[in-house]
Amino acid sequence: MQLTICTANCVGNQKNCLYPNKRVVTSEDELKEAVKLDHVCAEYKNNYRSADNFLKSDVIVMDCDNDHTENPDEWITPEALDEILTDVSYAIAPSRHNMLSKDGKAARPKFHVYFSIEELTDAEVYVAIKRAIHAQFPFFDDNALDAARFIYGADGAEHPVVREMPSHPMR
């Protein structure tokens, strides 16, 4: 599996729009390093993150915050995702708020799922794929479906997980 991730030179800066550091990720260790910094899963004109500047991407990132329910029995875990996505390659990295209480809600699994795709150069097609994934799996965050989504860096002790199914890449 290969994922192209562009990182910022900062962590936790919601107003940052510059992602100049292109990383081609091919292992769990490389993913762990890349996701420590704020990052995007697309390349943009002049490295400036905006939907209008979208150039290309070979990875779809989906956000699972488990805010679709307050029932812990209905939360999606990486293990549960394995049972749901039986024939799809993906990588998982914990969110910065993984297993932390936030906004008065109980601590719960929070993570990002990275799907390797064939390279796309059309932002509208990219967004359509994200919406189709969300329609089939509504536990993914519906506020993270645009072509210019950034992910906060997370330097957790947990290792990312890469689940590769060589004959079944996400398309």
Phi and psi restraints in degrees (value plus and minus 20) as a CYANA .aco file:
   2 GLN   PHI    -151.2  -111.2
   2 GLN   PSI     110.7   150.7
   3 LEU   PHI    -148.0  -108.0
   3 LEU   PSI     111.4   151.4
   4 THR   PHI    -119.0   -79.0
   4 THR   PSI      98.6   138.6
   5 ILE   PHI    -143.7  -103.7
   5 ILE   PSI     114.3   154.3
   6 CYS   PHI    -129.4   -89.4
   6 CYS   PSI     107.8   147.8
   7 THR   PHI    -126.6   -86.6
   7 THR   PSI     135.9   175.9
   8 ALA   PHI    -108.7   -68.7
   8 ALA   PSI     156.9   196.9
   9 ASN   PHI    -120.3   -80.3
   9 ASN   PSI       7.1    47.1
  10 CYS   PHI    -173.0  -133.0
  10 CYS   PSI     152.9   192.9
  11 VAL   PHI    -155.1  -115.1
  11 VAL   PSI     112.9   152.9
  12 GLY   PHI      60.2   100.2
  12 GLY   PSI      -3.1    36.9
  13 ASN   PHI    -123.8   -83.8
  13 ASN   PSI      74.5   114.5
  14 GLN   PHI     -80.6   -40.6
  14 GLN   PSI     -47.6    -7.6
  15 LYS   PHI    -105.2   -65.2
  15 LYS   PSI     -32.0     8.0
  16 ASN   PHI     -86.0   -46.0
  16 ASN   PSI     119.1   159.1
  17 CYS   PHI    -146.1  -106.1
  17 CYS   PSI     -17.9    22.1
  18 LEU   PHI    -120.3   -80.3
  18 LEU   PSI     106.1   146.1
  19 TYR   PHI    -153.0  -113.0
  19 TYR   PSI      55.0    95.0
  20 PRO   PHI    -105.9   -65.9
  20 PRO   PSI     -27.3    12.7
  21 ASN   PHI    -123.4   -83.4
  21 ASN   PSI      80.7   120.7
  22 LYS   PHI    -102.6   -62.6
  22 LYS   PSI     107.3   147.3
  23 ARG   PHI    -145.9  -105.9
  23 ARG   PSI     107.3   147.3
  24 VAL   PHI    -117.3   -77.3
  24 VAL   PSI      90.6   130.6
  25 VAL   PHI    -116.2   -76.2
  25 VAL   PSI     106.4   146.4
  26 THR   PHI    -150.3  -110.3
  26 THR   PSI     -15.8    24.2
  27 SER   PHI    -169.4  -129.4
  27 SER   PSI     145.6   185.6
  28 GLU   PHI     -81.4   -41.4
  28 GLU   PSI     -60.8   -20.8
  29 ASP   PHI     -83.1   -43.1
  29 ASP   PSI     -62.1   -22.1
  30 GLU   PHI     -86.4   -46.4
  30 GLU   PSI     -57.8   -17.8
  31 LEU   PHI     -84.7   -44.7
  31 LEU   PSI     -64.1   -24.1
  32 LYS   PHI     -76.8   -36.8
  32 LYS   PSI     -62.3   -22.3
  33 GLU   PHI     -88.7   -48.7
  33 GLU   PSI     -63.1   -23.1
  34 ALA   PHI     -84.0   -44.0
  34 ALA   PSI     -60.5   -20.5
  35 VAL   PHI    -101.6   -61.6
  35 VAL   PSI     -20.7    19.3
  36 LYS   PHI     -87.8   -47.8
  36 LYS   PSI     -48.3    -8.3
  37 LEU   PHI    -122.7   -82.7
  37 LEU   PSI     136.7   176.7
  38 ASP   PHI     -75.3   -35.3
  38 ASP   PSI     121.2   161.2
  39 HIS   PHI    -172.3  -132.3
  39 HIS   PSI     144.8   184.8
  40 VAL   PHI    -148.8  -108.8
  40 VAL   PSI     142.4   182.4
  41 CYS   PHI    -135.4   -95.4
  41 CYS   PSI      19.1    59.1
  42 ALA   PHI    -175.3  -135.3
  42 ALA   PSI     142.4   182.4
  43 GLU   PHI    -123.3   -83.3
  43 GLU   PSI     122.8   162.8
  44 TYR   PHI    -147.6  -107.6
  44 TYR   PSI     131.4   171.4
  45 LYS   PHI     -76.8   -36.8
  45 LYS   PSI     111.4   151.4
  46 ASN   PHI      36.9    76.9
  46 ASN   PSI       3.5    43.5
  47 ASN   PHI      40.5    80.5
  47 ASN   PSI      -1.6    38.4
  48 TYR   PHI    -120.2   -80.2
  48 TYR   PSI      92.8   132.8
  49 ARG   PHI     -89.0   -49.0
  49 ARG   PSI      95.4   135.4
  50 SER   PHI    -186.9  -146.9
  50 SER   PSI     131.9   171.9
  51 ALA   PHI     -79.4   -39.4
  51 ALA   PSI     -56.6   -16.6
  52 ASP   PHI     -87.7   -47.7
  52 ASP   PSI     -43.3    -3.3
  53 ASN   PHI    -115.1   -75.1
  53 ASN   PSI     -17.1    22.9
  54 PHE   PHI     -76.1   -36.1
  54 PHE   PSI     106.7   146.7
  55 LEU   PHI    -126.7   -86.7
  55 LEU   PSI     -72.7   -32.7
  56 LYS   PHI    -188.5  -148.5
  56 LYS   PSI     142.8   182.8
  57 SER   PHI    -176.0  -136.0
  57 SER   PSI     128.7   168.7
  58 ASP   PHI    -143.9  -103.9
  58 ASP   PSI       0.3    40.3
  59 VAL   PHI    -170.2  -130.2
  59 VAL   PSI     116.4   156.4
  60 ILE   PHI    -125.6   -85.6
  60 ILE   PSI     108.6   148.6
  61 VAL   PHI    -130.9   -90.9
  61 VAL   PSI     113.4   153.4
  62 MET   PHI    -141.4  -101.4
  62 MET   PSI     126.5   166.5
  63 ASP   PHI    -126.6   -86.6
  63 ASP   PSI     106.3   146.3
  64 CYS   PHI    -137.7   -97.7
  64 CYS   PSI      82.3   122.3
  65 ASP   PHI    -121.3   -81.3
  65 ASP   PSI     -24.7    15.3
  66 ASN   PHI      35.6    75.6
  66 ASN   PSI      17.2    57.2
  67 ASP   PHI    -116.0   -76.0
  67 ASP   PSI     -11.2    28.8
  68 HIS   PHI     -97.5   -57.5
  68 HIS   PSI     -33.4     6.6
  69 THR   PHI    -178.0  -138.0
  69 THR   PSI     134.3   174.3
  70 GLU   PHI    -117.8   -77.8
  70 GLU   PSI     -21.1    18.9
  71 ASN   PHI    -106.1   -66.1
  71 ASN   PSI      91.1   131.1
  72 PRO   PHI     -77.0   -37.0
  72 PRO   PSI     -47.0    -7.0
  73 ASP   PHI     -88.9   -48.9
  73 ASP   PSI     -36.9     3.1
  74 GLU   PHI    -123.4   -83.4
  74 GLU   PSI     -19.3    20.7
  75 TRP   PHI     -90.6   -50.6
  75 TRP   PSI     125.6   165.6
  76 ILE   PHI    -111.2   -71.2
  76 ILE   PSI     108.7   148.7
  77 THR   PHI    -131.9   -91.9
  77 THR   PSI     145.3   185.3
  78 PRO   PHI     -76.1   -36.1
  78 PRO   PSI     -55.6   -15.6
  79 GLU   PHI     -87.8   -47.8
  79 GLU   PSI     -60.9   -20.9
  80 ALA   PHI     -85.3   -45.3
  80 ALA   PSI     -57.3   -17.3
  81 LEU   PHI     -82.0   -42.0
  81 LEU   PSI     -56.9   -16.9
  82 ASP   PHI     -77.4   -37.4
  82 ASP   PSI     -57.9   -17.9
  83 GLU   PHI     -95.3   -55.3
  83 GLU   PSI     -49.0    -9.0
  84 ILE   PHI    -101.3   -61.3
  84 ILE   PSI     -63.8   -23.8
  85 LEU   PHI    -124.8   -84.8
  85 LEU   PSI      51.8    91.8
  86 THR   PHI     -92.8   -52.8
  86 THR   PSI     -43.1    -3.1
  87 ASP   PHI    -150.3  -110.3
  87 ASP   PSI      13.3    53.3
  88 VAL   PHI    -146.6  -106.6
  88 VAL   PSI     117.5   157.5
  89 SER   PHI    -100.7   -60.7
  89 SER   PSI     119.2   159.2
  90 TYR   PHI    -183.4  -143.4
  90 TYR   PSI     146.7   186.7
  91 ALA   PHI    -147.0  -107.0
  91 ALA   PSI     130.4   170.4
  92 ILE   PHI    -146.1  -106.1
  92 ILE   PSI     117.1   157.1
  93 ALA   PHI    -152.9  -112.9
  93 ALA   PSI     116.3   156.3
  94 PRO   PHI     -85.1   -45.1
  94 PRO   PSI     126.8   166.8
  95 SER   PHI     -96.3   -56.3
  95 SER   PSI     142.6   182.6
  96 ARG   PHI     -85.1   -45.1
  96 ARG   PSI     -40.4    -0.4
  97 HIS   PHI    -125.7   -85.7
  97 HIS   PSI      -2.0    38.0
  98 ASN   PHI     -77.4   -37.4
  98 ASN   PSI     106.9   146.9
  99 MET   PHI      37.0    77.0
  99 MET   PSI      11.2    51.2
 100 LEU   PHI    -138.5   -98.5
 100 LEU   PSI     123.7   163.7
 101 SER   PHI     -90.4   -50.4
 101 SER   PSI     118.2   158.2
 102 LYS   PHI    -166.1  -126.1
 102 LYS   PSI     116.4   156.4
 103 ASP   PHI      33.9    73.9
 103 ASP   PSI      18.0    58.0
 104 GLY   PHI      56.2    96.2
 104 GLY   PSI     -15.8    24.2
 105 LYS   PHI    -116.7   -76.7
 105 LYS   PSI     132.2   172.2
 106 ALA   PHI     -80.2   -40.2
 106 ALA   PSI     129.8   169.8
 107 ALA   PHI     -80.6   -40.6
 107 ALA   PSI     122.2   162.2
 108 ARG   PHI    -174.9  -134.9
 108 ARG   PSI     144.6   184.6
 109 PRO   PHI     -84.7   -44.7
 109 PRO   PSI     110.9   150.9
 110 LYS   PHI    -157.5  -117.5
 110 LYS   PSI     106.7   146.7
 111 PHE   PHI    -176.4  -136.4
 111 PHE   PSI     147.6   187.6
 112 HIS   PHI    -133.1   -93.1
 112 HIS   PSI     120.6   160.6
 113 VAL   PHI    -134.5   -94.5
 113 VAL   PSI     105.4   145.4
 114 TYR   PHI    -129.6   -89.6
 114 TYR   PSI      97.9   137.9
 115 PHE   PHI    -125.2   -85.2
 115 PHE   PSI     105.9   145.9
 116 SER   PHI     -94.1   -54.1
 116 SER   PSI     111.0   151.0
 117 ILE   PHI    -151.2  -111.2
 117 ILE   PSI     146.0   186.0
 118 GLU   PHI     -87.9   -47.9
 118 GLU   PSI     124.2   164.2
 119 GLU   PHI     -76.2   -36.2
 119 GLU   PSI     112.3   152.3
 120 LEU   PHI    -136.8   -96.8
 120 LEU   PSI     125.3   165.3
 121 THR   PHI    -140.2  -100.2
 121 THR   PSI     -14.4    25.6
 122 ASP   PHI    -133.0   -93.0
 122 ASP   PSI      93.2   133.2
 123 ALA   PHI     -81.3   -41.3
 123 ALA   PSI     -55.3   -15.3
 124 GLU   PHI     -87.5   -47.5
 124 GLU   PSI     -59.3   -19.3
 125 VAL   PHI     -86.1   -46.1
 125 VAL   PSI     -61.8   -21.8
 126 TYR   PHI     -76.9   -36.9
 126 TYR   PSI     -68.6   -28.6
 127 VAL   PHI     -84.6   -44.6
 127 VAL   PSI     -59.7   -19.7
 128 ALA   PHI     -80.9   -40.9
 128 ALA   PSI     -58.5   -18.5
 129 ILE   PHI     -85.9   -45.9
 129 ILE   PSI     -64.2   -24.2
 130 LYS   PHI     -81.3   -41.3
 130 LYS   PSI     -60.9   -20.9
 131 ARG   PHI     -86.7   -46.7
 131 ARG   PSI     -57.7   -17.7
 132 ALA   PHI     -85.8   -45.8
 132 ALA   PSI     -60.2   -20.2
 133 ILE   PHI     -82.4   -42.4
 133 ILE   PSI     -66.2   -26.2
 134 HIS   PHI     -82.7   -42.7
 134 HIS   PSI     -58.8   -18.8
 135 ALA   PHI     -81.9   -41.9
 135 ALA   PSI     -57.6   -17.6
 136 GLN   PHI    -101.1   -61.1
 136 GLN   PSI     -50.8   -10.8
 137 PHE   PHI    -150.4  -110.4
 137 PHE   PSI      58.9    98.9
 138 PRO   PHI     -89.2   -49.2
 138 PRO   PSI     -21.2    18.8
 139 PHE   PHI     -92.9   -52.9
 139 PHE   PSI     -34.6     5.4
 140 PHE   PHI     -95.2   -55.2
 140 PHE   PSI     127.4   167.4
 141 ASP   PHI     -85.0   -45.0
 141 ASP   PSI     102.2   142.2
 142 ASP   PHI     -99.0   -59.0
 142 ASP   PSI     -24.3    15.7
 143 ASN   PHI    -111.3   -71.3
 143 ASN   PSI     -16.0    24.0
 144 ALA   PHI    -143.1  -103.1
 144 ALA   PSI      22.5    62.5
 145 LEU   PHI    -130.1   -90.1
 145 LEU   PSI     -11.5    28.5
 146 ASP   PHI    -107.3   -67.3
 146 ASP   PSI     154.1   194.1
 147 ALA   PHI    -108.4   -68.4
 147 ALA   PSI     -18.8    21.2
 148 ALA   PHI    -148.7  -108.7
 148 ALA   PSI      10.9    50.9
 149 ARG   PHI     -91.9   -51.9
 149 ARG   PSI     113.5   153.5
 150 PHE   PHI    -130.0   -90.0
 150 PHE   PSI     136.9   176.9
 151 ILE   PHI    -138.7   -98.7
 151 ILE   PSI     109.2   149.2
 152 TYR   PHI     -83.7   -43.7
 152 TYR   PSI     122.6   162.6
 153 GLY   PHI     -85.9   -45.9
 153 GLY   PSI     129.4   169.4
 154 ALA   PHI    -162.2  -122.2
 154 ALA   PSI      96.0   136.0
 155 ASP   PHI    -124.2   -84.2
 155 ASP   PSI      40.4    80.4
 156 GLY   PHI    -101.1   -61.1
 156 GLY   PSI     143.8   183.8
 157 ALA   PHI     -95.1   -55.1
 157 ALA   PSI     -37.7     2.3
 158 GLU   PHI     -96.2   -56.2
 158 GLU   PSI     123.6   163.6
 159 HIS   PHI    -105.8   -65.8
 159 HIS   PSI     124.3   164.3
 160 PRO   PHI     -84.9   -44.9
 160 PRO   PSI     141.8   181.8
 161 VAL   PHI    -139.5   -99.5
 161 VAL   PSI     110.1   150.1
 162 VAL   PHI    -131.5   -91.5
 162 VAL   PSI     102.3   142.3
 163 ARG   PHI    -135.4   -95.4
 163 ARG   PSI      85.8   125.8
 164 GLU   PHI    -130.7   -90.7
 164 GLU   PSI     107.8   147.8
 165 MET   PHI    -135.6   -95.6
 165 MET   PSI      73.8   113.8
 166 PRO   PHI     -73.0   -33.0
 166 PRO   PSI     -52.1   -12.1
 167 SER   PHI    -113.6   -73.6
 167 SER   PSI     -17.7    22.3
 168 HIS   PHI    -154.7  -114.7
 168 HIS   PSI      43.0    83.0
 169 PRO   PHI     -89.7   -49.7
 169 PRO   PSI     133.4   173.4
 170 MET   PHI     -87.9   -47.9
 170 MET   PSI     116.2   156.2
